[in-house]
Amino acid sequence: MQYRKKNTGYSLEKYTGNEPIVVVPTFHEQFQVTAIESKAFLSCKSISELTLPETITEIGHWAFAHMKNLKKLSLPAKAINFGNNVFLDCEQLTQICPVPDHSGNKGTAFFLASAVTFLNNISLCRPELAGSETEYKNWIENYDSALMEFITASDEMGFEPVFFGWFDVDDIDVQKQRFVEKRQREKSLVAFQRLLYPKELCADIKKILCQYLTSHMPGGSLTNEHIIPFTMLCEEYGNDIRYIKLVADMGYINNETFPILMDGLQNAGAEVVAFLLRYQQTQLSGADFFAGLSL
């Protein structure tokens, strides 16, 4: 790591290593490390986990931009001055952990990460509020407000075609389709995420999130648009009983959708299959429990 003297401390000027897990030290030459300079970790591909010390108060422009493999960032739960485009193209970033975290919600780190990636709202990157026992409620209300804007916005909002010399109209259509599918996937992910960690989630917002997910699943009112939530449920979350219970609580599982869901989850583990068959037996009117065993 390369450092630069700054006022009464040091700033991290440039990271030059290739380790997957990096912890920035609190001190350098007996002085506190108080800042991460602009582009300090720009395009670092090796890092998957990065931890910053409690002494950090400033993070410069593009500091973590294009860190393609960064998945987890730990920040001190204090006020930090963020520059522009700090998290640009950090698409794998799933957790920004405030340290310490007194929010009482295990989803806080996921919400902080989605705020700066999918929601593209750096103003929500306030670890001192998100990790606070007393300030969390106000912070999550602001997060939910931004979340609703994201969920209800057009899937094409923000699309800008990229031109590479000569092109056909079909090229733009393909680009747009990819953009829309990516956006739909992002919406599905944050909706599942917020419902999975529902502390301080108001009934109206919960209803909107549930409607978004179930309407885009087989049998839903908007199935003709896409079924990305269903695909994610079966292919990525199918062995996580929490997600299966979540869609059950949404009221999605009925006599019509049960066989479709069982077919999609045919490679799921025993716990998930047992839950669904038990749900069929106890919750679905007129359902044939033993018929489900053949699926």
N, C-alpha and C positions, 0 to 999 in steps of 0.2 A: 504494500500500500504506500502511496505517496502522499505526503502531508504538506501543508503550507501554514506558516505562522499567521494567525489572525487575531488581532487585538490581544487579549490575555490568554488565548487558547490556540488550538490548532483546528484546521479543517481538513477533511479527507479530500484530497484533490483528484486522485485517480487510483482505481483498483486495477492491479495488473496480474492477479493470480488466476487460477483456474479451478479452485476448489468448489464443490457443490454446495457446501454449507459454510457460510461466512459470518463471523461475529466481529463487528467493528469495535475495537477496544475503547474503553472509557478515557484512557490517558495515552498521550504520546509524549515521550521525554518529560514526564511528570506534569504535563499540562493537559487540561481537559480537551477532548475532541468535541467541539460544539456545533460543527456544521458539515454537511455533505455538499460539496461544490457542484456546480453545473456540469452535467455529463460525466460525473465521477464513475458511474457504473454503466454508461451508455453502451448498449449492444453486448453486454456480458452474457454469453450464452451458457456458461458452465453453472451459474448459481441457481439453485432451486430454493434455498432458504437463506434469508438475510436478517440479521438481528442488529439493531442500532442501540447504542448506549443511552442511558437516562439523561446524559448531558447534552444531547442533540436538541438544538432549538431552530435550526434552519436547514432546509433541503432545497438546493438550487434547481434551475431550469433543466429539464431533460435528464435529471439525475439517474433515473431508473428506466429511461425510455429504451424500448426494443430489447428488454431482457426477456427473451422468448420463453425461457424455462423457469422463470421465477414463479414459485407457487405460494410461498409464505414469507411475509414480512412482519417482523416484530418491532413496534415503535413504543417509545415511552409515552405513558398516558399524561401528556402535558401539551401545552400550546406549542405548535410548530409552524413556522412560516414556510409554506410550500411555494415553489416557483411555478412556471408554466410547463405544461406537458411532462410533468414528472413521471407519470405512469403510462405514457403513450405506448401503445402496442404491447402492453403486458397482459396478453390475453390468457395466460395460464395462471395469473394471480388469483387465487381463491380465498386467501386469508390475509388480512392485515390485523395483527393482534395488538391491542393496547395492553401495555404492561405497567402496572397491574390492571386487571379487568374486574371491576366490582359491579358490572352491569346486571349480573344475575341472569344473563341470557347467553347460552352456549353458541348462539348464532351471530353474536356481535362481530366477530372477526370476519365472517362471511359477508355480512352487510357492509362493513367498511370497504372490503375489497370490491364488491359489486358496485358500490357508490362511485368509485373512481374508474372502473372499467366499463361495465355495461351502461350505467346511468351517466357516466362522464361528468360527474359533479364533484369537483375538487373541494367545494365549500363544505361538503359533508365529511371530509377527511379530518375529523376533529377527535383524535384519540382521547383527549382529556375529557370530552363530553360523552363519547360512546362508552368509555370504560368507567364512567362515574356512576355510583349508586344513586346519587341525587339528580344528576343532569341527564341520565339516560332517557327518561321518558320524553323530554322535549326533543332530544336528538332523534329518537326513533320516529317521532311524529313528523319531523322534517324529512327523514328518510322515506317514510311511507308516502308523503306528499310527492316526492320526486319519483318514487316507484310507480305511483298511479299515473303520473304524466308519461312515464316510459311505457307502461302496459297499454294505455289507451291511445297512444300516438299511432299514426299510420306506420305500417311495417316498412314502407319505402322512404320514410323521413330520414334525411341525411345521405341518401344515395347520390353519389357523384361518379359518373362513368370515367374510366381511365382509358385514354387513347394511345394505341401503339401503332403509329403510322396509319396505313390503310386498314380499314375495317368495314365490316358489314353491319347492317342494322341488328342482325342476329347477335353480334358480339355484345352489344349493349344490353339486349334482352337477357343473354346468359349472365352477364355481370349483375344485372338487377335481380335475377332469380336467386343467385348465390347470396347476394346481400340480404334479400328478404328472408331466405331460409335461415341464415345466420341470426338475423334479428329475432325471428320467431323462436329459435332455439334459446336465445338469451332471455327472452321474455318468459319462456317456460321454466327455465332454470331459476330465475329470481322469484317467480311465483311459487314454485315448489319450496324453495329455500325459506321464504318468509312464512309460509304455512307450517313448515316443519319446526320453526322456532317462533311461536306465536305470542311471546310476551308483549303486552301493550298493543296487540293487534285489534283494532276496533272491528265490530261486526260488519259494517258496511264495506270496508276494504277486504275483509276476509271473503265476503260474498262475491266481490268483483274478481278476486284471484281464483276462487273456485270455479266461477262461471267461465273465466278465460280458459282454464285447463280442461274442464269437462266438455265445453262446447267444441273443442278441437280434438276430442277423442272420438273413436268410432261410436256412432249412435248420437253424437252431439249435433247441435244445430249448425255448426260451422265446419263440419268434417270435410266439406268440399274444398276448404281453403288449405288445410294441412292437418296432419295428425302427429306432429313432432312431440307433443307432451306424451302421447301414448308410446311412441317409439322410444323415447328416453326412459319412460317407466319400465318398459319391458327389457330393453337392451342394457341400460346402465344402472337402474335402481332395482331391478327385479329380484335381487337377493337381499335387499334391505327391507325388512318387514315394516319399518317406519313409513315408507312411501306407500306400501300396499294398504296399510291401515289408514293412511291419509286419504287415498282415493275412495276408500270405503266410507270414511267420515264425510266426504264430499257428497255422498249419495249417488256416486257414479255407478256402482255395481248393482245391476238388476238382472232379471231373468234374460233380458235380451243381450246385455253386455257381458254377462258372466262367462259364457263359452268363448267369446272373443278374447277376453282377458286371459282365460286359462290357456288358450292357444298361444297367445303372445308370450306367456310365462312358462312355456313348456319345459324350459331349461332351468327354471327356478329351483331353489333348494327346498328341502322337506318342510322347513318352518313356514315358508310362504304358501306352499301348496296346502298344508294342513290348515292354515288360517282361512284360506279361500274356501275350502270344502266345508269347514265348520261354519263359515259365514253363509254359505249356500244353504246349509241344513237349518240354521237358526233364524236367518233373516229374510230369505227369499220365499215368498208365498208360493206354494204349489211346486217347489223345486224338488227334483229327484236327487237326493244326496248320492246314491250309488251310481247314478248316471254320470256324475262328475268324475268318478274314479276312472272312467274309461278315456278321459280327455288327456 
